[in-house]
């Protein structure tokens, strides 16, 4: 772990404990064994730190979730299952960063295209897999893959908020249950759950 990554990891935990607004750059410098001037070598401000945290986490997703799954000799559905597993593990291992990025997503707006392009890149990578599954008949033809992708990512984003490591299921069971629920649905009879009228 390089120094910037250390700053991101430590500051994310501090923001979770003390709050983003109440944590000062001086607090972060002290916690990371840097002078204030030394900290500003790595970041320009707390907002810049937030931007670098997103960049760092997206990079980890690409390298540890997508690239690992892409290199594996498996079919698209197994690849998506592997991505789900890797992403959930990343989200749980870095839950303070996930929480910070969700809570302060409005501040990332000032970084404009830089932040949007990172997120769009991840969405596109996931959608490519969904489209392939649809083409192969694994996903039904009437499924909107864009909606499916955003739903898939949203599920992962919220896992750190409710999953308890010492609860009734472990991580691997959690991943299997989410994957099965997402692809097989929760209804025992699909026709029974079909909506016959539009909700106004």
Order of alpha helices (4+ residues) and beta strands (2+ residues): alpha-alpha-alpha-alpha-alpha-alpha-alpha-alpha-alpha-alpha
